[in-house]
Amino acid sequence: MNILSVASEVYPLVKTGGLADVVGALPSALLPHGVKTRTLVPGYPAVMHKLKKKKAVGRFENLFGHPATVHSAEINGLDLLVLDQPALYHRDGGPYLDTTGRDYPDNFRRFAALSLAAAEIAGDNVIPGWKPDIVHVHDWQTALAPVYMRFGSARDIPTVMTIHNIAFQGQFGASVFPELSLPPEAFSVQFLEYYGDVGFLKGGLQTATSITTVSPSYAQEILTPEFGMGLDGLLASRVDSLTGIANGIDAEAWNPQTDPHIVEHYGASTLKRRAANRKALEDRFGLDHSPGPIFCVISRLTWQKGMDLVAEVTDDIVALGGKLVVLGSGDAALEGALLAAASRHRGRIGMVTGYDEPLSHLMQAGADAILIPSRFEPCGLTQLYGLRYGCVPVVARTGGLADTIIDANEAALSAKCATGFQFLPVTADGLRLAIRRVMRAYSEPKLWARMQNQGMKSDVSWAKSAERYVSLYSGLLAKG
Ligand SMILES: Nc1ncnc2c1ncn2[C@@H]1O[C@H](COP(=O)(O)OP(=O)(O)O[C@H]2O[C@H](CO)[C@@H](O)[C@H](O)[C@H]2O)[C@@H](O)[C@H]1O
């Protein structure tokens, strides 16, 4: 079975968040099931520079007014198709934002082009001798592909649309519609029209054969007004085509026994060796070497991720004898509040602003607990990395966090299956109480080590979830 996966980012070429991890790791988990994935991504400079060997396999003379080449390349076992279109993708700045942090004004065109390229690869002879059986798109940036397919030559090929975060919907003014090369009927409530605007994600959700999101709980939550962000009604009308499949992790890139970014390797039976990573972490963040648990945060600094709650509990963490290290960037006010906490508590709280993949590994290997107080979380990956690294997750009971962490309540502790701490409500007081629970558990070394062990034994690989994708794909082909 051949899948064309289409995404705006893919690890290890370009990553701003969890989407890249998933798009980068799923193909190799599908391969043992006979599912071959080709992944189409834009040729940003960061991508083009990393392609050592590439081969032009397709060409568009005029894709949104400019020529484009499709290159094929292999990196880390990924079979990539790279859409090289300098006019749209060769920019300073990141995949979505310019160097000043603003959205590129032509993002609608940049990602419509990616979507149209996918639809044409599926339907026409763009890559001679190759066509997908299924097109799998991720998030709003690629959500127009099923719409283009519906109105183009690939209308019979089934599509899967995965929602990684419904908060990002790709909503643009109606004035962009004439530029999208779609027939007038596509600007209707059955397709793209969204409160008078053009909604990319809305169009994809209306048109895709099947919709998935990244955990079973989030699949339920987005059917409610609280979490559906305006799309709950649409999703309710498509509930028979909606599935939640939890993310796994790339167990090779995230393996404390072999990780090149940490100071000392360890496993479940050699947890004591984490001490060297702890010391390196303290040095890196300028913390003192006192005892007590080190909490870490590795996150986009946003309201979704509950980073304002972390800022509110910093004094409590220190007062209770804990320490905190934060790696993140995002909202300037949140960044300011956390930096202020770090300067109030020198030696106890440290912060690195920015994005640093190697440091995120050292933090999971050296800290004792990872705080994830998200207000909503489709799946979450950092709690899964935490499980694998013996960095006990402390999570809000929502979405994928609720699905993947077993709370250390009395029943779970006596059954010896607890892997972390869940809390509700998602408020500063809720988080404070959870931190107190952590402090108590940490003061009992045997209990703490057992929780770390339980976590490290949890199956966070892609194996089970890959099977669920395979059966979803097979079902779609059987129907067709
Ligand atoms: N400053 C920093 N430096 C280094 N690394 C950093 C970092 N900030 C974050 N990261 C890394 O980025 C990734 C973030 O993944 P998440 O799943 O937490 O969230 P995200 O909200 O991006 O993804 C959305 O998509 C994913 C994938 O489906 C869902 O799990 C999630 O719930 C949904 O919100 C992790 O690999 C993390 O280690």
The ligand as an SDF file (V2000), in Angstrom:
LIG
                    3D

 38 41  0  0  0  0  0  0  0  0999 V2000
   11.9030   25.1230   23.3300 N   0  0  0  0  0  0  0  0  0  0  0  0
   11.9970   23.8760   22.8800 C   0  0  0  0  0  0  0  0  0  0  0  0
   13.1860   23.3440   22.5770 N   0  0  0  0  0  0  0  0  0  0  0  0
   13.2820   22.0650   22.1150 C   0  0  0  0  0  0  0  0  0  0  0  0
   12.2320   21.2720   21.8930 N   0  0  0  0  0  0  0  0  0  0  0  0
   11.0210   21.7640   22.1700 C   0  0  0  0  0  0  0  0  0  0  0  0
   10.8290   23.0730   22.6840 C   0  0  0  0  0  0  0  0  0  0  0  0
    9.5030   23.2850   22.8570 N   0  0  0  0  0  0  0  0  0  0  0  0
    8.8940   22.1520   22.4910 C   0  0  0  0  0  0  0  0  0  0  0  0
    9.8090   21.2370   22.0610 N   0  0  0  0  0  0  0  0  0  0  0  0
    9.5630   19.9100   21.5020 C   0  0  0  0  0  0  0  0  0  0  0  0
    8.4900   20.0580   20.5450 O   0  0  0  0  0  0  0  0  0  0  0  0
    7.6280   18.9410   20.6600 C   0  0  0  0  0  0  0  0  0  0  0  0
    6.2930   19.4320   21.1920 C   0  0  0  0  0  0  0  0  0  0  0  0
    5.3700   18.4190   21.0690 O   0  0  0  0  0  0  0  0  0  0  0  0
    3.9430   18.4660   21.7710 P   0  0  0  0  0  0  0  0  0  0  0  0
    3.2830   17.1940   21.4500 O   0  0  0  0  0  0  0  0  0  0  0  0
    4.0900   18.8150   23.1780 O   0  0  0  0  0  0  0  0  0  0  0  0
    3.1990   19.7090   21.2130 O   0  0  0  0  0  0  0  0  0  0  0  0
    2.7170   20.6190   20.0090 P   0  0  0  0  0  0  0  0  0  0  0  0
    1.7650   21.4930   20.6900 O   0  0  0  0  0  0  0  0  0  0  0  0
    3.8680   21.2100   19.3100 O   0  0  0  0  0  0  0  0  0  0  0  0
    2.0010   19.6380   18.9970 O   0  0  0  0  0  0  0  0  0  0  0  0
    0.6690   19.3490   18.5530 C   0  0  0  0  0  0  0  0  0  0  0  0
    0.8290   18.1310   17.7880 O   0  0  0  0  0  0  0  0  0  0  0  0
    1.3860   17.0550   18.5360 C   0  0  0  0  0  0  0  0  0  0  0  0
    1.6120   15.9030   17.5640 C   0  0  0  0  0  0  0  0  0  0  0  0
    0.4240   15.2950   17.1970 O   0  0  0  0  0  0  0  0  0  0  0  0
    0.4820   16.6720   19.7010 C   0  0  0  0  0  0  0  0  0  0  0  0
    1.1390   15.6840   20.4780 O   0  0  0  0  0  0  0  0  0  0  0  0
    0.1960   17.9060   20.5690 C   0  0  0  0  0  0  0  0  0  0  0  0
   -0.7530   17.5830   21.5650 O   0  0  0  0  0  0  0  0  0  0  0  0
   -0.3140   19.0570   19.6940 C   0  0  0  0  0  0  0  0  0  0  0  0
   -0.5450   20.2300   20.4700 O   0  0  0  0  0  0  0  0  0  0  0  0
    8.3090   17.9440   21.5690 C   0  0  0  0  0  0  0  0  0  0  0  0
    9.1530   17.1300   20.8000 O   0  0  0  0  0  0  0  0  0  0  0  0
    9.1450   18.8630   22.4840 C   0  0  0  0  0  0  0  0  0  0  0  0
   10.2470   18.1910   23.0570 O   0  0  0  0  0  0  0  0  0  0  0  0
  1  2  1  0
  2  3  1  0
  2  7  2  0
  3  4  2  0
  4  5  1  0
  5  6  2  0
  6  7  1  0
  6 10  1  0
  7  8  1  0
  8  9  2  0
  9 10  1  0
 10 11  1  0
 11 12  1  0
 11 37  1  0
 12 13  1  0
 13 14  1  0
 13 35  1  0
 14 15  1  0
 15 16  1  0
 16 17  2  0
 16 18  1  0
 16 19  1  0
 19 20  1  0
 20 21  2  0
 20 22  1  0
 20 23  1  0
 23 24  1  0
 24 25  1  0
 24 33  1  0
 25 26  1  0
 26 27  1  0
 26 29  1  0
 27 28  1  0
 29 30  1  0
 29 31  1  0
 31 32  1  0
 31 33  1  0
 33 34  1  0
 35 36  1  0
 35 37  1  0
 37 38  1  0
M  END
$$$$
